[in-house]
């Protein structure tokens, strides 16, 4: 048992959710989605019956995130039709629109401004840079099967190798 599983009651409620593992039911969400066409709402239950990939990344238009996003764009023809792919960050709808337009991204981005989705998937974590601690999104990807169960989790992925790893998983 993990430490989190041993803690109960009020103390457990204060802990962040555990990251879903392969075989777990994926956490449900209702999200604001931005794509080249506009803004819509989608829930995971709306996508049941389809394979879904959630690509969690820290921030629009930053070097690592741009490398990762553009790599997905460049290999889009290899990925298209194998899963519904969504980028997920805590950036605003306006920021996502700019990112999609500037980088010509072919896939939609989820604006998780209230951080409910990143929290539910256990990727809103404490990070540190140059000795300073702060909260942020851990670059991770979840592949969700047609049955709503987690098929694969890629944690702390490198922006340079992410697309290759994902392509191998979704075949």
Secondary structure, DSSP 8 states (H G I E B T S, - for coil): --HHHH--HHHHHTS------TTSB----EEEEE-SS-EEEEEGGGGTTS-EEEEE-S-TTSHHHHHHHHHHHHTHHHHTTT-EEEEEES--HHHHHHHHHHHT-SSEEEE-TT-HHHHHTT-EEEEEETTEEEEEE--EEEEE-TTSBEEEEE-S--TTTHHHHHHHHH-
